[in-house]
Amino acid sequence: MKTPAPESFEGQILALLPSLRRYSRSLTRSDADGEDLLQDCVEKILTRRDQWRGLNLRGWVLTIMTNLYRNGRRGKPRGGLVELDAAEDMAAPEPPADPLERARLNDALNSLSEEHRAVLMLIVIEGYSYSEVAAALDIPIGTVMSRLSRARRRVAEHLKADNIITLRRPK
């Protein structure tokens, strides 16, 4: 099977997949649910290809993923907990390089509301502009800036609360 040309619609979607995967995982807070959301999003993108107007593919795709996530959360109970006995056969993930630091950052990000976390991840991790995020999430640009500021402050406060001295990076 041939890979699509980079300038084709499919090629542009393929180029967006790493970014979409990170965003879906940040929304769902789960690798498995993130992959499900990503697959649902790609399926919807490909079936609704004729609805794309030819402008800002990235924004259009992000809007679809955000709406799929929001619609999927409606009517679902929060917190999918699994009994310890049922999780016995699950594979353990590989430990990160610094598990304490990663766990602290994960806790800080998970302490944010989904609206604040989405804005923070799209701007800081994915590198989208304020206007792109505002269009994708269908909110005013001032709200994007406010949510980003509050999210950054809350993450910083959460990381400071652990009272761990951070070392300077060598130059």
GUMARDREN-804881 format. One line per field, with one value per residue (C-alpha): residue number from 1; chain; y negated, z, x. Coordinates in steps of 0.05 Angstrom, whole numbers, padded with zeros to 5 digits. Layout:
k [NUM;...]
c [A;...]
Y [Y;...]
Z [Z;...]
X [X;...]
//
This chain:
k [1;2;3;4;5;6;7;8;9;10;11;12;13;14;15;16;17;18;19;20;21;22;23;24;25;26;27;28;29;30;31;32;33;34;35;36;37;38;39;40;41;42;43;44;45;46;47;48;49;50;51;52;53;54;55;56;57;58;59;60;61;62;63;64;65;66;67;68;69;70;71;72;73;74;75;76;77;78;79;80;81;82;83;84;85;86;87;88;89;90;91;92;93;94;95;96;97;98;99;100;101;102;103;104;105;106;107;108;109;110;111;112;113;114;115;116;117;118;119;120;121;122;123;124;125;126;127;128;129;130;131;132;133;134;135;136;137;138;139;140;141;142;143;144;145;146;147;148;149;150;151;152;153;154;155;156;157;158;159;160;161;162;163;164;165;166;167;168;169;170;171]
c [A;A;A;A;A;A;A;A;A;A;A;A;A;A;A;A;A;A;A;A;A;A;A;A;A;A;A;A;A;A;A;A;A;A;A;A;A;A;A;A;A;A;A;A;A;A;A;A;A;A;A;A;A;A;A;A;A;A;A;A;A;A;A;A;A;A;A;A;A;A;A;A;A;A;A;A;A;A;A;A;A;A;A;A;A;A;A;A;A;A;A;A;A;A;A;A;A;A;A;A;A;A;A;A;A;A;A;A;A;A;A;A;A;A;A;A;A;A;A;A;A;A;A;A;A;A;A;A;A;A;A;A;A;A;A;A;A;A;A;A;A;A;A;A;A;A;A;A;A;A;A;A;A;A;A;A;A;A;A;A;A;A;A;A;A;A;A;A;A;A;A]
Y [00000;-00068;-00125;-00187;-00247;-00300;-00353;-00309;-00311;-00243;-00264;-00326;-00284;-00236;-00295;-00317;-00249;-00257;-00324;-00295;-00234;-00279;-00323;-00264;-00234;-00300;-00306;-00235;-00227;-00156;-00123;-00074;-00125;-00173;-00123;-00109;-00184;-00191;-00134;-00162;-00230;-00204;-00164;-00225;-00267;-00218;-00208;-00283;-00303;-00338;-00387;-00415;-00484;-00483;-00531;-00514;-00438;-00435;-00479;-00439;-00373;-00400;-00424;-00355;-00321;-00369;-00361;-00285;-00286;-00332;-00291;-00226;-00252;-00268;-00214;-00175;-00164;-00196;-00155;-00087;-00050;00023;00072;00092;00166;00149;00109;00167;00187;00117;00101;00049;-00012;-00025;-00071;-00141;-00168;-00207;-00177;-00228;-00288;-00258;-00239;-00310;-00341;-00291;-00308;-00382;-00374;-00329;-00380;-00428;-00431;-00401;-00471;-00497;-00433;-00434;-00506;-00493;-00431;-00462;-00525;-00500;-00429;-00433;-00504;-00530;-00605;-00637;-00650;-00578;-00552;-00602;-00579;-00505;-00509;-00561;-00610;-00683;-00697;-00733;-00670;-00630;-00679;-00679;-00602;-00595;-00644;-00610;-00541;-00560;-00592;-00531;-00483;-00526;-00530;-00455;-00441;-00490;-00459;-00397;-00439;-00408;-00450;-00449;-00450;-00497;-00468;-00471;-00520]
Z [00000;-00020;00030;00008;-00019;00035;-00001;-00006;00045;00073;00076;00115;00164;00173;00189;00243;00277;00329;00351;00352;00392;00446;00449;00454;00510;00547;00541;00563;00614;00588;00534;00515;00515;00478;00423;00419;00413;00360;00319;00324;00303;00243;00222;00226;00189;00132;00127;00129;00084;00037;00093;00098;00066;00049;00104;00168;00168;00237;00268;00235;00260;00331;00333;00312;00366;00420;00402;00400;00469;00498;00467;00492;00563;00565;00601;00623;00696;00721;00743;00710;00769;00763;00820;00840;00825;00756;00741;00760;00688;00663;00639;00679;00640;00635;00691;00667;00675;00738;00764;00820;00775;00723;00776;00804;00736;00720;00785;00771;00701;00726;00780;00724;00697;00628;00598;00628;00611;00538;00529;00564;00523;00456;00466;00507;00481;00411;00396;00369;00370;00414;00355;00330;00399;00405;00338;00353;00421;00399;00454;00453;00449;00516;00548;00518;00548;00615;00618;00598;00651;00705;00683;00684;00753;00782;00755;00783;00851;00852;00837;00890;00942;00945;00974;00931;00912;00837;00814;00761;00694;00678;00623]
X [00000;00028;00033;-00006;00031;00045;00005;-00057;-00113;-00093;-00020;-00038;-00079;-00021;00025;-00024;-00030;00026;-00003;-00074;-00050;-00019;-00081;-00129;-00088;-00087;-00163;-00179;-00122;-00114;-00072;-00127;-00184;-00139;-00127;-00202;-00215;-00161;-00190;-00261;-00234;-00197;-00257;-00302;-00251;-00247;-00322;-00336;-00280;-00328;-00347;-00276;-00274;-00200;-00179;-00141;-00144;-00111;-00165;-00220;-00191;-00181;-00253;-00277;-00235;-00256;-00330;-00323;-00292;-00346;-00402;-00371;-00368;-00442;-00481;-00419;-00404;-00340;-00280;-00273;-00244;-00224;-00222;-00152;-00165;-00191;-00127;-00082;-00067;-00055;00015;00052;00077;00151;00175;00194;00265;00245;00180;00172;00178;00132;00080;00082;00072;00016;-00018;-00012;-00042;-00097;-00116;-00136;-00207;-00215;-00224;-00159;-00120;-00143;-00120;-00054;-00039;-00057;-00015;00044;00053;00024;00046;-00020;-00033;-00085;-00130;-00125;-00144;-00201;-00228;-00219;-00253;-00304;-00288;-00265;-00190;-00192;-00220;-00162;-00111;-00146;-00151;-00078;-00055;-00095;-00073;00001;-00007;-00044;00008;00065;00029;00017;00090;00113;00068;00111;00167;00221;00280;00292;00363;00389;00407;00481;00499]
//
